[in-house]
Amino acid sequence: MMLPLLDLQGVGRTYSSGGEPLTVLTDVSLSIRSGEFVAIMGASGSGKSTLMNIIGCLDKPSSGSYDIRGIAVASLDGDALAALRRDTFGFIFQRYNLMSDLSAVENAEVPAVYRGMAKTAREVHASDLLRELGLGDRLQHHPNQLSGGQQQRVSIARALMNGGPVILADEPTGALDSKGGKEVMAILVKLHGLGHTIILVTHDSDIAAYANRIVRITDGRITSDELQNKDEAVVQTQPAETAMDAKAGGAVLGESLKMAFRSLLNNRMRTALTMLGIIIGVASVVALMAIGNGAKQDVLERIQAMGTDLLTIRRGPPAVHASGGTVTSFLPEDLQFIDSVAGVSLAAPETELSSLLRFRDQDLIVTAVGTGEDFPRVHDWPLQSGVFFSAEHVKRYAQVVVLGQTVVKNLFPGGTNPLGQYVLIGNAPFMVIGVLSSKGLSGRGDDMDNSAWLPYTTAGARIFGQRFFNSIVVRVKPGADMGVVQAGLHTLLIKRHRKEDFNIRNMADTIATANETQNTLTYLLAAIAVISLIVGGIGVMNIMLVSVTERTREIGIRMAIGARSFDVMFQFLTEAVMVCFIGGLAGVIVGIGGGLATSALAGWRVIFTVAPIVVAFACAFLTGIIFGYLPARKAAHLDPIEALARD
């Protein structure tokens, strides 16, 4: 004996939602063979729609059993139930349940998306179905451009799209006039003649009369099950199904991208405001990292401009703050011993003091530097004009001076040649014998060109009133080990001074420290920017939650026609990712533009590198996934029945 197509035995359905349990179906047993035309008839509230939902696998019975072709529905998980709805049933709803932003042909082809039919094939198939239903001239019309009868025909085409054997029609004529109702019923009769099993829910006896079999239900119980006196025999074959063996992945991805793009366009203002947080976050990361990299490079170049093979010996013991001002360490006698240390190329003593420099009626506060004849070679600082003082000048306390570019520009306007001129430093006259080339800012941000260099002997006697030096800068020979030279100097000075009243700084260590400091500042800027990106992500999540609420009915429709939970989740996750993807691209463009504008307007140096741009964009992409997951998960776990009932 052939198994019935659908078999319900002792089915009951009870709802419990906060109050007293509500029993809608009680001990319902019903078997339907392939090819039957069955009308389930009852008054409003009788339980007929609930029975229809259970038959269509939109709802599950609280008790009893339900088998489809001998397979127990209770044993199937959510994805298997979705596949069963997709391949077995075609739904025709009283309120049509068409998606308003899709055309007639797009509405009709949606079930085939979840079965994996190629785009071209499903468009052709959907168009053919609509033409057979008399809508050949309405293929690209949207639901609001169609009459009620035309919308119901689109709903019928959608029900037939996957070639499922069972058509479930829930009050299909309830929203139509008499003419439209007759046209729809004529289509259902025709489909029955082609071998489809038709299950019709209605309260209208005239509509029920089209069926071969009428099942009456009252207060959740079947009260009668009658065969009509029809000429047609029950057809035991099923309509041929369209071959659709492709997996749904590619089709669902294409549909998700299309729906995401359409959703963004339909809500332009909301989309723009949602993207704004992402754009600000990404742009901040890109621009601030570029500005930070530029500042870092500036500082490093300034330090490197002073020489990377230098050791600076300062007075005062190490790790004692401001001790240099109270310790007398370096005397001229130390220089010859420092020159004798292996690996030392040159050594230049340095003592600095802010002093008033005057030329005629022009005054300028400069940094007066007492140093030796090797200063230009130690610091790799060439002369622009004139000469630097010699060892002989140092020895005989010569009152000569070499000026920096800033001093020359301020004291000798109009192109006056400073060489041979006399300037006053304090009350002592000095003859200008040379001008150094421009060096720019130091690592501390001081203008190195606003300086005047004098022999340390003269400076100590006439300006500073002291014989000792504040520091000695040592240039290491090429190829020599900085660490070994530093250790040699340390040993020498300990031996000479009999105590550690000095500290030695390696320029390589200075560069490393500056590098770490600038990196810390850059990362701090990036962290602030990332916070704005997170805030933008929260905005994306909020908007997606609103979108899920607004489109709950659409979600129910998609689930009814075969969408799995994963398909629904993937669609909403795609929308969130697309918002962040587009926002990320825009943010990169805005960030680069903002960095360039800052460079042009403020004169700051900006350096764009690939890594921060890639990281910022990747963070935007991940933001879409992370903050889009919760709304997508909420959408995927909606109950189809509750979703369909939502206005």
VMD Tcl script that draws the C-alpha trace (Angstrom):
set ca {
  {0.00 0.00 0.00}
  {1.36 3.42 -0.96}
  {2.27 5.65 1.98}
  {0.29 8.89 2.19}
  {2.17 12.01 1.13}
  {1.27 13.78 4.40}
  {0.24 11.92 7.55}
  {-0.76 13.55 10.85}
  {-1.67 11.31 13.79}
  {-3.03 12.62 17.12}
  {-1.54 16.08 16.54}
  {-2.08 18.71 19.22}
  {-0.77 22.24 19.53}
  {-0.66 24.19 22.76}
  {0.86 27.65 23.19}
  {2.20 28.93 26.50}
  {3.30 32.55 26.44}
  {3.23 33.96 29.95}
  {-0.40 33.23 30.80}
  {-2.54 30.11 30.85}
  {-1.68 27.47 28.21}
  {-3.80 27.88 25.08}
  {-4.71 24.70 23.23}
  {-5.42 25.36 19.54}
  {-5.42 21.81 18.11}
  {-6.49 18.60 19.85}
  {-5.98 15.04 18.60}
  {-5.95 15.88 14.88}
  {-5.44 12.92 12.56}
  {-5.32 13.56 8.83}
  {-3.77 11.72 5.88}
  {-3.43 13.35 2.46}
  {-2.41 11.42 -0.64}
  {-0.43 12.81 -3.52}
  {-2.61 14.61 -6.06}
  {-5.54 15.42 -3.76}
  {-7.32 18.77 -3.66}
  {-8.21 19.25 0.01}
  {-10.08 22.18 1.54}
  {-9.67 22.69 5.29}
  {-12.72 24.64 6.31}
  {-13.61 26.32 9.59}
  {-14.58 29.54 11.27}
  {-12.09 32.10 12.44}
  {-10.23 30.79 15.49}
  {-11.06 27.17 14.74}
  {-7.38 26.22 14.36}
  {-7.31 25.77 10.58}
  {-4.41 28.20 10.01}
  {-2.43 26.54 12.80}
  {-3.02 23.19 11.13}
  {-1.86 24.66 7.83}
  {1.31 25.98 9.48}
  {2.08 22.57 10.93}
  {1.48 20.89 7.56}
  {3.82 23.45 5.92}
  {6.54 22.86 8.57}
  {6.34 26.46 9.74}
  {5.23 25.24 13.16}
  {5.72 22.04 15.13}
  {3.03 20.04 16.96}
  {3.13 19.88 20.74}
  {1.98 16.27 20.65}
  {1.32 13.52 18.14}
  {3.30 12.74 15.00}
  {3.63 14.19 11.51}
  {5.27 12.30 8.65}
  {6.02 13.50 5.12}
  {6.57 10.57 2.73}
  {7.20 8.42 5.80}
  {9.80 10.76 7.29}
  {9.08 11.97 10.83}
  {9.15 15.78 10.81}
  {9.97 15.84 14.54}
  {13.35 14.23 13.79}
  {14.44 17.06 11.46}
  {16.54 20.05 12.50}
  {15.99 23.64 11.36}
  {18.01 23.36 8.15}
  {16.28 20.12 7.18}
  {12.88 21.71 7.77}
  {13.91 24.67 5.62}
  {14.94 22.27 2.84}
  {11.61 20.47 3.20}
  {9.65 23.71 2.88}
  {11.80 24.72 -0.07}
  {11.47 21.47 -2.05}
  {8.05 20.16 -1.01}
  {5.75 23.12 -0.43}
  {4.72 26.23 -2.25}
  {2.95 28.84 -0.09}
  {0.15 31.13 -1.24}
  {-0.78 33.63 1.46}
  {-3.95 35.62 1.95}
  {-1.96 38.88 2.14}
  {0.32 37.82 -0.74}
  {3.46 38.48 1.35}
  {5.40 39.89 -1.57}
  {8.55 41.90 -0.90}
  {7.82 45.50 -1.81}
  {11.31 46.38 -3.06}
  {11.43 43.46 -5.53}
  {9.83 43.32 -8.96}
  {7.32 40.62 -9.88}
  {9.95 38.40 -11.49}
  {12.37 38.93 -8.57}
  {9.66 38.00 -6.06}
  {8.82 34.87 -8.03}
  {12.43 33.70 -8.27}
  {13.37 34.03 -4.58}
  {12.66 30.35 -3.66}
  {15.06 29.24 -6.41}
  {17.81 31.35 -4.83}
  {17.74 29.13 -1.76}
  {17.81 26.02 -3.92}
  {20.86 27.10 -5.86}
  {19.47 27.75 -9.34}
  {21.74 29.89 -11.49}
  {20.65 33.52 -11.88}
  {19.90 33.35 -15.60}
  {18.01 30.06 -15.27}
  {15.83 31.29 -12.42}
  {15.01 34.55 -14.21}
  {13.91 32.61 -17.28}
  {11.87 30.13 -15.21}
  {10.20 32.86 -13.14}
  {9.37 34.86 -16.28}
  {7.85 31.78 -17.95}
  {5.65 31.10 -14.90}
  {4.42 34.70 -14.77}
  {3.63 34.66 -18.49}
  {1.61 31.44 -18.05}
  {-0.31 33.23 -15.30}
  {-1.06 36.19 -17.59}
  {1.53 38.60 -16.22}
  {3.87 38.72 -19.19}
  {3.57 42.50 -19.37}
  {4.06 42.99 -15.63}
  {7.42 41.24 -15.07}
  {9.29 44.32 -13.86}
  {6.39 45.88 -11.95}
  {6.66 46.15 -8.17}
  {3.83 45.00 -5.85}
  {2.48 48.54 -5.41}
  {2.05 48.71 -9.19}
  {-0.07 45.53 -9.31}
  {-3.70 44.84 -8.44}
  {-4.61 42.37 -5.70}
  {-5.31 39.60 -8.20}
  {-2.02 40.24 -9.98}
  {-0.12 40.16 -6.70}
  {-1.71 36.83 -5.84}
  {-0.65 35.46 -9.23}
  {2.91 36.51 -8.44}
  {2.52 34.65 -5.14}
  {1.35 31.57 -7.06}
  {4.32 31.82 -9.43}
  {6.59 31.96 -6.40}
  {4.90 28.87 -4.95}
  {5.54 27.01 -8.21}
  {9.12 28.20 -8.63}
  {10.83 25.17 -7.10}
  {8.38 22.68 -8.59}
  {7.29 21.42 -5.18}
  {4.43 18.88 -5.25}
  {2.27 20.52 -2.55}
  {0.59 23.95 -2.84}
  {-0.55 25.39 0.49}
  {-3.07 28.20 0.02}
  {-4.15 30.11 3.13}
  {-7.34 32.02 2.31}
  {-5.99 32.80 -1.18}
  {-9.09 34.76 -2.18}
  {-9.70 36.52 1.14}
  {-8.30 39.86 -0.04}
  {-9.72 39.69 -3.58}
  {-12.99 40.67 -5.19}
  {-15.22 37.94 -6.65}
  {-13.70 38.17 -10.12}
  {-10.14 38.01 -8.81}
  {-11.11 35.13 -6.50}
  {-12.51 33.10 -9.39}
  {-9.38 33.69 -11.45}
  {-7.14 32.47 -8.62}
  {-9.29 29.40 -8.00}
  {-9.25 28.59 -11.71}
  {-5.45 28.60 -11.55}
  {-5.48 26.27 -8.52}
  {-7.84 23.88 -10.30}
  {-5.52 23.90 -13.29}
  {-2.51 23.17 -11.08}
  {-4.40 20.30 -9.50}
  {-5.06 18.93 -12.96}
  {-1.31 19.04 -13.62}
  {-0.68 16.78 -10.63}
  {-0.09 19.19 -7.75}
  {-1.46 18.38 -4.33}
  {-3.56 21.40 -3.30}
  {-4.34 22.10 0.35}
  {-6.64 25.07 0.76}
  {-7.62 26.82 3.99}
  {-10.89 28.77 3.81}
  {-14.01 29.69 5.70}
  {-15.99 30.15 2.49}
  {-18.10 27.15 1.40}
  {-18.11 28.40 -2.22}
  {-14.31 28.31 -2.30}
  {-14.25 24.93 -0.54}
  {-16.54 23.55 -3.24}
  {-13.63 23.61 -5.72}
  {-11.92 20.85 -3.72}
  {-12.34 17.07 -4.02}
  {-12.24 16.71 -0.28}
  {-13.47 18.98 2.49}
  {-12.09 18.67 6.02}
  {-14.06 20.66 8.58}
  {-12.43 21.77 11.83}
  {-14.12 23.26 14.90}
  {-12.44 24.32 18.15}
  {-9.24 22.57 17.18}
  {-10.82 19.22 16.31}
  {-11.70 17.69 12.95}
  {-15.46 17.27 12.89}
  {-15.88 15.88 9.37}
  {-13.80 14.66 6.42}
  {-15.87 14.31 3.24}
  {-15.11 13.43 -0.37}
  {-16.87 15.56 -2.95}
  {-18.66 13.98 -5.90}
  {-16.10 15.00 -8.53}
  {-15.44 13.44 -11.87}
  {-11.65 13.66 -11.50}
  {-9.89 10.80 -9.83}
  {-7.04 11.39 -7.42}
  {-3.80 11.68 -9.34}
  {-1.06 9.54 -7.80}
  {1.81 11.11 -9.69}
  {3.65 14.26 -8.85}
  {4.46 17.13 -11.18}
  {7.87 17.04 -12.72}
  {10.38 19.00 -10.72}
  {12.89 21.32 -12.29}
  {16.43 20.01 -12.04}
  {18.28 22.25 -9.60}
  {21.22 20.32 -8.24}
  {23.48 23.32 -7.69}
  {24.33 24.25 -4.15}
  {22.79 27.42 -2.83}
  {26.00 29.13 -1.69}
  {26.76 31.22 -4.77}
  {23.12 32.10 -5.38}
  {22.59 33.15 -1.75}
  {25.76 35.26 -1.84}
  {24.59 37.04 -4.98}
  {21.12 37.58 -3.53}
  {22.59 38.83 -0.24}
  {24.83 41.32 -2.00}
  {21.98 42.55 -4.18}
  {19.57 42.87 -1.25}
  {22.22 44.57 0.88}
  {22.96 47.13 -1.82}
  {19.24 47.72 -2.40}
  {18.63 48.15 1.32}
  {21.40 50.73 1.56}
  {20.02 52.68 -1.38}
  {16.47 52.59 -0.03}
  {17.66 54.16 3.25}
  {20.27 56.59 1.98}
  {20.22 59.02 4.89}
  {20.31 56.30 7.53}
  {23.06 54.49 5.63}
  {25.12 57.68 5.37}
  {24.79 58.39 9.10}
  {25.66 54.78 9.93}
  {28.74 54.90 7.71}
  {29.82 58.21 9.23}
  {31.15 56.57 12.38}
  {33.13 54.03 10.33}
  {34.43 56.74 8.00}
  {35.58 58.89 10.94}
  {37.24 55.92 12.63}
  {39.13 54.71 9.55}
  {40.03 58.22 8.44}
  {41.35 58.99 11.93}
  {43.54 55.89 11.94}
  {44.94 56.61 8.47}
  {45.51 60.35 9.00}
  {46.82 60.20 12.57}
  {49.18 57.33 11.82}
  {50.51 59.27 8.82}
  {50.99 62.40 10.93}
  {52.61 60.34 13.70}
  {54.95 58.64 11.23}
  {55.89 62.03 9.78}
  {56.63 63.48 13.23}
  {58.64 60.40 14.13}
  {60.69 60.64 10.96}
  {61.33 64.34 11.55}
  {62.65 63.72 15.04}
  {64.84 60.82 13.92}
  {66.26 62.82 11.03}
  {67.10 65.71 13.36}
  {68.91 63.37 15.71}
  {70.64 61.59 12.86}
  {71.68 64.95 11.44}
  {73.87 65.39 14.50}
  {75.58 62.09 13.67}
  {74.80 58.50 14.51}
  {78.39 57.60 15.43}
  {78.62 60.05 18.33}
  {79.12 59.54 22.04}
  {78.14 62.43 24.32}
  {79.88 62.64 27.70}
  {77.99 64.90 30.12}
  {78.98 66.01 33.58}
  {77.03 64.67 36.51}
  {76.63 61.04 37.61}
  {74.13 58.87 35.71}
  {70.55 58.52 36.97}
  {70.85 61.66 39.13}
  {68.46 64.31 37.84}
  {69.96 67.81 37.24}
  {73.25 66.82 38.77}
  {75.27 68.33 35.90}
  {74.82 71.85 37.21}
  {76.62 71.09 40.50}
  {79.47 68.88 39.30}
  {82.72 70.09 37.79}
  {83.96 67.25 35.62}
  {85.68 68.02 32.35}
  {88.72 70.19 32.01}
  {90.85 70.92 28.93}
  {93.43 68.42 30.22}
  {90.90 65.59 29.70}
  {90.79 66.14 25.93}
  {94.24 64.72 25.09}
  {93.51 61.55 27.06}
  {90.09 61.11 25.38}
  {91.78 61.46 21.98}
  {94.10 58.60 22.92}
  {91.29 56.04 23.53}
  {91.19 53.36 20.84}
  {88.45 53.99 18.32}
  {88.08 57.72 19.02}
  {88.37 59.82 15.87}
  {87.66 63.33 17.13}
  {86.46 65.03 20.30}
  {84.90 68.47 20.72}
  {84.16 70.09 24.10}
  {80.91 72.04 24.36}
  {79.53 74.58 26.82}
  {76.32 76.44 26.01}
  {74.82 79.60 27.47}
  {72.10 81.95 26.25}
  {73.70 85.29 25.55}
  {72.86 88.65 24.06}
  {74.58 89.19 20.70}
  {74.61 92.74 19.28}
  {75.52 94.16 15.90}
  {75.18 97.93 15.67}
  {71.62 98.62 16.81}
  {70.39 95.02 16.40}
  {70.14 92.71 19.43}
  {69.47 88.98 19.41}
  {69.39 86.30 22.09}
  {71.49 83.41 20.82}
  {73.04 80.22 22.15}
  {76.73 80.90 22.64}
  {78.71 77.68 22.29}
  {82.29 77.38 23.53}
  {83.94 74.56 21.60}
  {87.09 73.37 19.87}
  {88.41 73.50 16.33}
  {87.06 70.02 15.49}
  {83.38 70.93 16.05}
  {82.38 70.99 12.31}
  {83.98 67.60 11.65}
  {82.56 66.00 14.80}
  {79.03 67.06 13.88}
  {79.51 66.79 10.13}
  {78.43 70.41 9.82}
  {80.05 72.17 6.85}
  {80.69 75.88 6.52}
  {78.71 78.03 4.11}
  {81.30 80.79 3.99}
  {84.51 81.83 5.70}
  {86.47 79.55 8.01}
  {86.07 77.88 11.37}
  {88.51 78.89 14.09}
  {91.69 76.86 14.39}
  {93.68 75.26 17.22}
  {95.83 78.36 17.19}
  {92.75 80.54 17.81}
  {91.88 78.33 20.75}
  {95.37 78.43 22.14}
  {95.72 82.20 22.08}
  {92.20 83.01 23.32}
  {91.27 84.67 20.01}
  {88.10 86.79 20.01}
  {86.62 85.27 16.86}
  {83.14 83.85 16.28}
  {81.31 81.65 13.74}
  {77.59 82.33 13.27}
  {74.58 80.21 12.37}
  {72.16 80.96 9.56}
  {69.36 82.27 11.79}
  {71.72 84.75 13.47}
  {72.95 86.03 10.09}
  {69.43 86.52 8.76}
  {68.35 88.51 11.82}
  {71.44 90.62 12.40}
  {72.57 91.21 8.81}
  {69.43 91.96 6.77}
  {69.58 93.08 3.16}
  {72.40 90.71 2.19}
  {75.15 92.39 4.26}
  {78.27 90.21 4.34}
  {78.89 89.28 8.00}
  {82.50 88.17 7.44}
  {84.97 90.60 8.96}
  {82.25 92.38 10.95}
  {82.50 92.76 14.72}
  {79.69 91.74 17.03}
  {79.37 92.12 20.79}
  {78.70 89.09 22.96}
  {78.13 90.39 26.43}
  {80.57 93.30 26.51}
  {83.32 91.62 24.46}
  {83.82 92.27 20.75}
  {84.26 89.26 18.43}
  {85.12 89.23 14.74}
  {82.94 87.07 12.49}
  {85.21 84.69 10.56}
  {82.70 82.13 9.28}
  {79.08 81.13 8.76}
  {77.92 77.51 9.12}
  {75.37 75.98 6.76}
  {71.79 75.49 7.91}
  {71.11 72.55 10.24}
  {67.50 73.13 11.28}
  {65.88 71.99 14.52}
  {67.51 69.74 17.07}
  {65.91 66.58 18.44}
  {64.55 68.74 21.27}
  {62.98 71.18 18.80}
  {65.55 73.98 19.33}
  {66.79 76.05 16.38}
  {70.38 74.90 15.99}
  {71.09 77.73 13.55}
  {70.40 80.38 16.21}
  {73.88 79.85 17.67}
  {77.33 81.46 17.78}
  {80.49 79.33 18.20}
  {83.61 80.64 19.93}
  {86.89 79.05 21.05}
  {86.25 77.39 24.42}
  {89.19 79.19 25.96}
  {87.85 82.60 25.00}
  {84.28 81.71 25.93}
  {85.35 80.41 29.35}
  {87.35 83.53 30.12}
  {85.19 86.28 28.56}
  {81.60 84.89 28.56}
  {80.99 81.93 30.90}
  {83.45 82.65 33.69}
  {84.34 78.99 34.03}
  {87.12 76.76 32.78}
  {85.30 73.40 32.69}
  {83.04 72.03 29.97}
  {79.41 70.92 30.19}
  {79.97 68.06 27.76}
  {82.37 66.46 25.32}
  {81.10 65.02 22.03}
  {83.18 62.14 20.67}
  {83.10 60.92 17.09}
  {83.93 57.23 16.71}
  {86.14 55.98 13.90}
  {84.36 54.16 11.03}
  {84.08 50.45 11.76}
  {84.83 50.83 15.46}
  {82.47 49.24 17.96}
  {80.48 51.96 19.74}
  {80.09 49.81 22.84}
  {83.81 49.09 23.10}
  {84.72 52.77 22.66}
  {82.11 53.75 25.24}
  {83.54 51.24 27.72}
  {87.08 52.57 27.06}
  {86.02 56.15 27.73}
  {84.23 55.08 30.89}
  {87.33 53.31 32.21}
  {89.56 56.28 31.36}
  {87.38 58.87 33.07}
  {86.87 56.75 36.18}
  {90.64 56.41 36.42}
  {91.22 60.16 35.96}
  {88.37 61.48 38.11}
  {88.46 58.66 40.70}
  {84.66 58.72 40.73}
  {81.76 58.50 38.30}
  {80.87 62.17 38.04}
  {79.86 61.85 34.40}
  {77.48 59.92 32.15}
  {77.97 58.73 28.58}
  {75.13 58.69 26.08}
  {75.28 56.63 22.94}
  {73.56 58.33 19.98}
  {72.24 54.96 18.84}
  {70.51 54.62 22.23}
  {69.14 58.14 21.88}
  {67.69 57.28 18.48}
  {66.18 54.07 19.85}
  {64.62 55.95 22.78}
  {63.24 58.64 20.48}
  {61.91 55.94 18.19}
  {60.15 54.19 21.07}
  {58.73 57.47 22.34}
  {57.38 58.43 18.94}
  {55.97 54.93 18.46}
  {54.17 55.21 21.78}
  {52.64 58.55 20.77}
  {51.68 57.18 17.36}
  {50.04 54.13 18.93}
  {48.21 56.39 21.37}
  {46.81 58.36 18.45}
  {45.86 55.09 16.73}
  {44.14 53.86 19.91}
  {42.05 57.02 20.07}
  {41.12 56.51 16.43}
  {40.23 52.86 17.04}
  {37.87 53.94 19.82}
  {35.98 56.05 17.31}
  {35.90 53.00 15.03}
  {34.35 50.94 17.84}
  {31.76 53.66 18.42}
  {30.99 53.50 14.70}
  {30.62 49.72 15.00}
  {28.10 50.12 17.81}
  {26.16 52.46 15.52}
  {26.18 49.79 12.82}
  {24.84 47.24 15.30}
  {22.05 49.54 16.45}
  {20.97 50.33 12.90}
  {21.05 46.64 11.93}
  {18.87 45.79 14.93}
  {16.42 48.44 13.76}
  {16.57 46.96 10.27}
  {15.79 43.47 11.61}
  {12.78 44.86 13.46}
  {11.55 46.71 10.38}
  {11.98 43.68 8.12}
  {10.70 40.96 10.42}
  {7.90 40.09 8.00}
  {10.36 39.80 5.12}
  {12.42 37.39 7.23}
  {9.32 35.27 7.87}
  {8.54 35.18 4.13}
  {12.08 34.08 3.29}
  {11.97 31.34 5.92}
  {8.60 30.13 4.64}
  {9.91 29.74 1.10}
  {13.04 27.84 2.05}
  {15.68 30.12 3.58}
  {17.77 28.42 6.24}
  {18.79 30.21 9.43}
  {22.27 30.53 7.94}
  {20.86 32.15 4.78}
  {19.03 34.80 6.82}
  {22.04 35.41 9.05}
  {24.31 35.65 6.02}
  {22.05 38.21 4.36}
  {21.99 40.58 7.34}
  {25.68 40.02 8.05}
  {26.38 40.90 4.42}
  {24.52 44.18 4.84}
  {26.52 45.08 7.95}
  {29.79 44.17 6.27}
  {28.85 46.13 3.15}
  {28.16 49.24 5.25}
  {31.56 48.91 6.90}
  {33.27 47.96 3.62}
  {32.03 51.06 1.82}
  {32.58 53.16 4.94}
  {36.12 51.76 5.20}
  {36.92 52.68 1.59}
  {35.51 56.15 2.09}
  {37.43 56.46 5.36}
  {40.71 55.58 3.66}
  {40.08 58.23 1.00}
  {39.07 60.84 3.60}
  {42.05 59.92 5.79}
  {44.53 60.32 2.95}
  {42.88 63.56 1.87}
  {42.85 64.86 5.45}
  {46.52 64.02 5.92}
  {47.50 65.77 2.71}
  {45.37 68.79 3.65}
  {47.02 68.95 7.07}
  {50.44 68.81 5.43}
  {49.51 71.59 3.00}
  {47.83 73.90 5.52}
  {49.85 73.31 8.70}
  {53.15 72.37 7.09}
  {53.31 69.11 9.03}
  {55.09 66.20 7.49}
  {52.89 63.19 6.79}
  {54.08 59.75 5.72}
  {51.51 57.25 4.47}
  {52.40 53.58 4.69}
  {50.49 50.57 3.50}
  {50.26 48.80 6.86}
  {48.09 51.35 8.74}
  {45.77 51.67 5.74}
  {45.37 47.89 5.46}
  {44.92 47.53 9.23}
  {42.33 50.33 9.36}
  {40.40 48.87 6.45}
  {40.61 45.36 7.91}
  {39.35 46.70 11.25}
  {36.37 48.27 9.46}
  {35.65 44.94 7.75}
  {35.93 43.05 11.05}
  {33.73 45.69 12.68}
  {30.99 44.77 10.22}
  {31.33 41.10 11.10}
  {31.61 41.57 14.86}
  {28.92 44.20 15.31}
  {26.70 42.76 12.58}
  {26.68 39.27 14.09}
  {24.23 39.96 16.92}
  {21.53 41.53 14.70}
  {22.08 38.81 12.06}
  {21.79 36.11 14.70}
  {18.61 37.70 16.02}
  {17.14 37.66 12.51}
  {18.17 34.04 11.94}
  {16.49 32.85 15.15}
  {13.12 34.50 14.56}
  {10.14 32.16 14.60}
  {8.66 32.02 11.06}
  {5.07 32.14 12.30}
  {5.64 35.14 14.56}
  {7.63 36.88 11.84}
  {4.88 36.38 9.24}
  {2.27 37.72 11.66}
  {4.24 40.96 12.21}
  {2.98 44.02 10.36}
}
mol new
graphics top color blue
foreach p $ca { graphics top sphere $p radius 0.5 }
foreach p [lrange $ca 0 end-1] q [lrange $ca 1 end] { graphics top cylinder $p $q radius 0.2 }
display resetview
